[in-house]
């Protein structure tokens, strides 16, 4: 039986590589992939034609808005969610249970029933926020697998990291694989 990975992405640097660096490798590994984007990520990726390319690659519509009452669910049941990249805003709202867009609604409804991997794509300024570590602790205590730390994503001050810095896609894929049956 094919496992389904629900890919959720926020409007953060690196999201433009979502298809080639995360979705395509998951598809190549025999996984079915269902993509849901935050409104900002949808706007950014639509502007560069990636929303259509994601839909073509996965064979499923890319979601960013809720379906209308009575409409069928456009995505199959998901075996694991991966949230990458996740902005500080997305992480905070997820930790607090704020489901104010389709992406967060899916995730908030999945705590305790569907394994979840989250890669916070943040900088040092975000991490200094007094609530940041409480958000990470809340997610960890709910069983969320965080791809986070200096060994994975060293934090820099805003606009001080190399502009072509690649996200830790291999670590994200490894975390997803660890939560799926072989």
N, C-alpha and C positions, 0 to 999 in steps of 0.2 A: 504494500500500500504506500502510495506517495505521500510524503509529509508536506504540509502547507505552511509556508513561512509568511507571516504578515509583516511586511516592511512598512514602517512608519517613519517619515522624515520631516524635519523642521527646516525652516528657512535659515540655514547657517552655511558658512563657507564649507565647501566640499560637497554640498548636496548635488551640484551639477555632475558629479561623478557617481551618483547613486546607481545608475544602470550598469555602467561597465565594471565598477569595482565591488558592488554588492549583489545586485539583482542577477546579472549574467552569471557570476560564479555559482549562485544558488541554483539557477536553472540548469547549469552544466552538471551540477551534482545530483540532478534528478529531482529537485524540489519543485513544487508548485509555489508560485509567488503571487501574493495579492498586495498591491501597493495602495497606501493611504497617505495623503500629504496634508500638512497644516495649510491654512490659506496662503501664507507667505511662500512656503515651498512650492505650492501649486502655481502661484503667480510667476515665480522665478523660472520654474521648469517649463511652464507653458510658453513663456517668452522666448525660450531657446529651442522649442520643439521637442523637448524631452518627455513631456506627458504622453504625447502620441507614440513616441518610441517605446516608452515603458509599457503602454497598453498593448502595442504590437508584440513586444517581446514576451509578455506574460500571458497574453490571450484573455486578459481580464480588464475591465475598466479601472482606471486610476481614480480613486475616490478622494474628494476633499470637501464634499458637502453631504449632508444627510439625505437619505432617500425619502421620497414622499410616502405618506401612509398608503398602504396597499401595494406598494411596489415590491417586487421580489428582492431578496438580498443579492447584491451583485457579486459577493465574494463567498467562497466556501468557508467552512469551519477552519480555523487556524490552529495549528499545533504549537507554534511558538511565535511570539512577536519579537521583532528587533526594531529598536528605535535608534536610528542613526542617520544623520547626525541629530542630536537632541539639543536644542538651545537651552540656556539657563531658564528661560521662561517656561518651556515645555516641561523641563524637569521639576520645577517648582510647582506648576499646576498639577502635574501628575501626582506628586507627593501629597498635595493638599486635596486631591480628588476634584479638582476644578475641570469639568468637562465642557468647555465652552466652544469646542469645534469638533468636527467629525473624528479627527485623529485622536484627540484626547478622550472623547466619548468611548471609542473602541477600547482604548487602553484602560481607562478607569473601570469599565465593565468587565475587564479580564483578570483583575487581581484575584489571586487565589484559585483560579481555574485554568489559566493558560500561562505557561512559562514565558518570561520576558527578559530580554537583554536590552540594556540602555547604554549608549555611548554619549556622555555629556560633552558636547563640543563647546567648551568654555575657555575663558582666559583667566589670568590671575585675579583680575578685578572682580569677576563673578564669584570666584572662590572665597574672596574676602568678605562677601556679604554675610552678615551675622546669621542668616537663616540657611545658608547653603548646606552646611554639614548636617543640619537637622533634616533637610530634604533627602540627602543621600542616606542618612540613617533610616528614615521612614521607608524609603524604597527597599533598602537592604533587608529590613525587618519584615517586609512583605514578600520576600523571596525573589526580588528582582536581581538579576545578575548584572552588576555594573562593570563596564569596560572603562576603567578609570584609574588614574594614578600616574606618578612620574615615570614609571617604567613603560607606560602605554602612551600617555599624552602629557608630556611636560608642559606646565602652564607658563605662559609669557604674559607680559603686560600687553594691553590692547595695542595692536598695530606694530608690535615688536618682533613677532614671529616671521619667519620667511614667508613671503606671499604664496609660494608654490608648495607649501608644507602639505604633505599628504596625510589624510586621516588614517587611523590605524585599522584599515579594512581587514587585514589578515587576522587581527585579534578579535574583531567583531565576528567574522566568519567562524573562527574557532569556538567562540562562546556559543554561537547558534548551534553549531554541530554538536557541542557537548550536551545540549538539551534535547536533541532529537534522537530517535532510535537509529541505529546504524543501517 
